[in-house]
Amino acid sequence: MRLDKFLKVSRLIKRRTLAKEVSDQGRISINGIQAKASSTVKVGDELSVRFGQKLVTVQINKLQETTKKDEAADMYTIVKEEKLTQE
């Protein structure tokens, strides 16, 4: 599954166009490697997404083409959340 589609379906990012912009800015990495919107994700991958001053790392549990809002959180597990400090 494409990275931008996973982010939208899992509701980590609300819109696919926004997911594409975030990944184009280099704020997402898959298993430590910087990712593009068209990158392929699979079960077991670890995503790191930088939201402003916060870095969220999640592990992908399952991939689905569509999902209900209350089931979207089952697609991933949050490994860690950390605040980034200004230097």
C-alpha positions in Angstrom: 0.0 0.0 0.0 1.2 3.5 -0.7 2.4 5.5 2.2 0.0 8.5 1.6 -3.0 6.1 1.3 -2.0 4.3 4.6 -1.7 7.6 6.5 -5.2 8.7 5.3 -7.0 5.3 5.8 -5.4 4.9 9.3 -6.3 8.5 10.0 -2.8 9.5 11.2 -3.2 12.3 8.7 -6.7 13.4 7.7 -6.3 14.0 4.0 -4.2 12.2 1.3 -3.0 15.5 -0.2 -1.8 16.6 3.2 0.0 13.2 3.7 1.7 13.8 0.3 2.8 17.3 1.3 4.2 16.1 4.6 6.2 13.2 3.0 7.5 15.5 0.3 8.9 17.8 3.0 10.9 14.8 4.3 9.1 14.6 7.6 8.3 10.8 7.4 10.6 7.9 7.5 10.0 4.1 7.1 12.3 1.9 9.1 14.7 4.9 9.4 14.8 5.7 5.7 13.3 8.9 4.5 10.1 8.1 2.5 8.1 9.6 -0.4 4.3 9.6 -0.7 4.6 6.8 -3.3 6.7 4.6 -1.0 5.3 1.1 -0.2 4.5 0.2 3.4 3.9 -3.3 4.7 2.9 -5.0 7.9 5.7 -4.7 10.5 7.2 -1.5 9.1 7.9 1.3 11.6 6.9 4.8 10.6 8.3 8.0 12.1 6.2 11.1 11.5 7.2 14.6 12.6 4.2 16.7 13.5 5.5 20.2 14.4 7.4 19.8 17.6 6.4 16.1 18.1 7.9 12.9 16.7 5.5 10.0 16.6 6.7 6.4 15.9 4.1 3.8 15.0 4.3 0.1 13.9 2.0 -1.0 11.2 -0.3 -3.9 12.3 -2.5 -4.4 9.3 -3.3 -2.8 5.9 -6.8 -2.2 4.7 -8.2 -0.3 1.7 -11.0 1.2 3.7 -11.9 1.2 7.4 -14.4 2.7 9.8 -13.3 5.5 12.1 -13.4 3.5 15.3 -11.4 0.6 13.7 -8.7 2.9 12.1 -6.5 2.9 15.3 -6.2 -0.9 15.1 -4.1 -0.5 11.9 -1.1 0.7 13.9 0.5 0.7 17.4 2.1 3.8 18.8 5.7 2.8 19.7 6.7 6.2 21.2 5.9 9.8 21.1 8.6 12.4 21.9 8.8 16.2 22.0 11.4 17.7 19.8 13.4 20.6 21.3 14.4 23.7 19.5 18.2 24.2 19.1 
